[in-house]
Amino acid sequence: MATEVARYWQHAAVDGVDLLRARFITHRYGRHAHETYTFGLIEDGVEEFDYGGTLLRAGPGAVALLNPDVVHTGQAATPSGWAYRVLYPDISVVGRVAAELGWRRGTPWFPEPVLYDPATAALLRSAHRAAEHGDRLASSSLLTAALTRLLRAHSAARPTDAREPASRAPASVAAVRDLLPQRLADPPSLAELAAVTGLSQFALLRAFRRETGMPPHAYLNQLRVRRARLLLDDGLAPADVAARLGFADQAHLTRHFKRILGVPPAAYQRERLPLQPAS
């Protein structure tokens, strides 16, 4: 019987690119969004995910193209689960390649979240495999080739209604978005947030979900996980990270971390901290 396995690590030759290789069966991603692009190649099985309010499926050979800051989920569509390789390049990484191609239309946008393009899939697979094997020249060259293919064949100008969430949020939602990062370890209650915005609790919940794609508590946990990644990258122990960010304990941190990243914080940290010299 297949078992779940996941590895999440940094690209050794290109700053601003993370990678994931995983097989999931029962794992379910919670509602979340990435600050980066997400380019995933399905190698086996079928993944099902809600993307911006639309339920989609991606089977073997499919490439999932998720834009930054779009809320999505992820889970197996069949009992056997799915296996995939994912690249998470920063906006700046994709933008740099776009600029070299003469892009003049703002931030690149990928309008088709699931596509079947064997040439694109082959490039993404080769780039990912080279990075997994530690081949710095091949992995960086193939990544550039893959991004070039994606931009030329599948990108478009960012639609006018897909601005950054903060720029289109009503003042009440923007106020909550500004407050929550300051209160990660001591989050306010919904009643407090309602008092700050002047809305009823129900109206605030409805407005916040409409603008961000998730309720305030889920948005807060996403912010906590993003901050946790930075602290783990600095070498802070997972238990200390949990305490600093207001999680009940390390298990609480692990549960939310894995629902967004696919791996527990300790495994994440092992892959990202530099190897210590033998004593």
N, C-alpha and C positions, 0 to 999 in steps of 0.2 A: 504494500500500500504506500502511495506517495505521502511524503511528509512535507510540512511547510518549512521553507528555508528562505532567508533574506540576507542580503549584504548591501550596505549603504556606505559609499565612500566618496572621497574627493578625487577629481581628475588630477593625475600627477603632473601633467604638462600644461594644462590650461586653467588658470585661475578663474573662479566663478562658475565652475561646472561640477555638479554632484552627479553621482550615478547610483543606480539601484539595479540589482538583479534578484529576482524573487520567484518563488512558487508559493502561491497561496491557495488554500482550500476553504477554510472557515473564516479566515481573517476578513474583516470588514473595515474599510476606511470610513471614519466619520466625516461629516460635512466640514470641508476646509478649503482653503485656497493657498496657492503658492505665490511667492513674490517673483518667482522665475517662470520661464516657460517649462512645459512638461512634454517631452517627446518619448512616447512609449511604443515599443515593438512587441506585439503579442507573439510568443513562440509556440504556445500550446494552450489549449482550452479556450474559454470565453470569459472575458471580463464584462461586467455590466456596471454602468455608472451613470449617475445623474449629473448632468453638466449644464449649469445655468438653467435648471428647471426642466430639462429634456432628458428622458431615459434613453440611453444608448447601449449598444453591445459591440464588442470588438473581438473577432475571432482570430484564428491563426493567420499570420501574415499581415494583419491589420496594423496600421500606425495610428496611434492616438495623439492628436496635436491639441494641447490645452494651453490657452493663453494665460498670462499672469493675472492673478487676482479674480479669477472666475471660480466660484464655489462649485465643488464637485464631491462625489463620493467614490466608492469602488468596492466591488465584491464579486465573488464567483457567480456566473450565470448557470453553471452546471455543477453537479456533485463532485466532479473530478477537479474543480478549481481551474486556475490558469497560471501560466508561467510567462514572465516578460522581462524585458530589459528597458530601463528608463534613463534618459539623460535630462538633467535639470539645468539648463544654461541660464545665467543671469540675462536680464534685458540688455545689459551693456555688451555681453558677448555676441548675442544675435545682432545687436545694433551695429557693432563693429564690422561684422561681415556684410551686413546690408549696406553700410556706407561704402565699403570697398567695391560693391556692385553698382554703386551710383544711386542707391535708394534715396528718394526725395519726398517720401509720402508719410513722414512721421514714424511712430513706433510700428514695426511690422505686426500684422495680425493674421491669424490662421482661421479662416471662416469655416472650414470643414473639420470637425473634431475627430472624425473617424474616416480613414481613407485606406484604400487597397491599391498600393503603388509598389510593385516589386522592386523597382530601381531604388526608390527612397528607402524601402525596408532593408534592402541589401546594404546600402551605405550606412544606415544607422546601426545595423548589426555589426558590421566590420569595425566601425568607429568604437562601439561599445566593447567588443571583444579585444581590440588592441589596447584599450585603456585598462581592461581587466587584467591583461597579461603584462602591463607595465611598460609597453613599448611606447616611449614618449614621442618619437618622431612620427611613427605610423598613426598613433592615436590622435595626435594634434592635427596631422594632415588630413586624416579621414574625417575628423570632426568638422573641419572647415569645408570639406567636400560635401558632407551631409547637410550642413547648414546652407550651403550654397544651393544645393538641390531643393531643399525645402522652400527657401525664399523665392527661387525662380519659378518653381512649379506650383506652389500651394499657398503663397502669402498674398495679402491684399492690404490696402490702407485700413487703418483702424477706423471702424465705423463711428460716426459722430455721437451715437448713443452709448458708446462703450468707453467713455472717459474714465479717468481714475475715480474710484468710488467717492473719495472725500470731496471732489469738485462738484458732484451732483447731489450730494446728500443734503437734506434739509438741515437747518441750523440745529434742530434738536438732536438729530442723529450725529451730526458732526461734533456736537458738544460731548456726547457720550464716547465717541471714538477718541476724542482728545483726552478724556478723563481716564479711561480704562488703563492705558499704558502706565499711568502714574500710580495706579492702585492694584498692581498685580498681586502683591502679597496680602493686601487687605481690601478686597473688592467691595464696592458699595452694594447695598441691596437694591432691588428693583424700585422700591419706594423712594430711596435716596435719589436714584437716577431720574425718576419721574419728577421729583421736586426740583432738581436742577434744571430740567427742560421745560417744566410747566405743563407737561402732558400727563394724562392719566396713565397708569401702568399698562393698561390694555393698549392704548393708543401708541405708547412708546414701543411696546413689543412689536406691534404690527408695522410701525414705521421702520424700526431697526431691521427687522427681518426683510422687509421689502427692499431696503437699500443695500444691505450687506449679504443677504442670502442665508443668514443664520441669526439665532437669538443672541442677546448680549452675553449670556454665560458661555455659549460655544465660541463666540468671538474672543472672549477673555481667555479661554483655554488655548485658542490658537496663538494669541499673543504670548502667553506663558511658554508655550512650546518653542516659539521662535526665540524668545529670550533664553530659554534653557539651552538651546543649541549653542548660543554664543558662550554661555558659561561653561558648558561641557568642552567646547573648543579651547577654552582657556585653562582646562585641566581641573576644574572643580568637580569633586566627587558627586555622583548622582544624588546621593542622600542629602548632601549640602545644597545642591541645586533645588531639590524639592522643598527644603525648608526655607530657602531664600525667596522662592516664588509663591509661597503660600499653599502648596499642595499639602494634603493631609499627611502623606508619608511618601517614601520612594515608590511604593506600589501604585499610588495614585498618579504620580508623575509618569510612571511607566505605561499605565493604561492609556493616558491621553497622548503621550508621545508616540506610542505605537499606532494609535488610531490615525495619526497624521503622517508619520514618516514610514511606517511599516516595520520598523525595528525598535527594540527597547533602547533606552539611553546608554546603557553600559556598552552594548554592541556598537552603537553609533560612535561612542567616544573611542573605543579601541581602534577603529578603522581610521580615525582622523588625527589622533595624537601621534607625533613622531615617535618612531621606535627608540626606546631607551638603550644606550650602549650597555653591553654586558659588563658586569662588575668583575 
